[in-house]
Amino acid sequence: MKLIPCAGKIIVKRNTAQEKTPGGILLPDQAKEKPLRGKIIAIGQGRQLSDGTFAKVELCAGNEAVFTNYAGNEITLEGEKFLILDQSDVLAVIEV
C-alpha cells in the first residue's frame, strides 16, 4: 500500500525516541519525548492557489525535517507510524 499526500501536505517518518539520557539512564516510555525531527517520505504537489495553479514546493523527499511539537496528525499504516504535516508546519530542513 502506498501513502500519497494531497495538496500542501507532506508525509514524515518520525525519528525514534532516545532510549536513554546522555548520562546513561534508561528512560521509561512515558518519559520519552517525541522527536521533533523526521525523514520526509513523500510530498504533495503543493497547495492550490486561487488561479488554479499550485504553489512551488520547497521540500524534497529524503531530507530531514524539523517541525513543531504538536504539528500534524499521526497515522499507522501496515504497522508503521507516519506523521502527515502541512508544509507550513516544517520549521527547517536538514539536507542529508
Secondary structure, 3 states (H helix, E strand, C coil): CCCCCCCCEEEEEECCCCCECCCCCECCHHHCCCCCEEEEEEECCCCECCCCCECCCCCCCCCEEEECCCCCEEEEECCEEEEEEEHHHEEEEECC
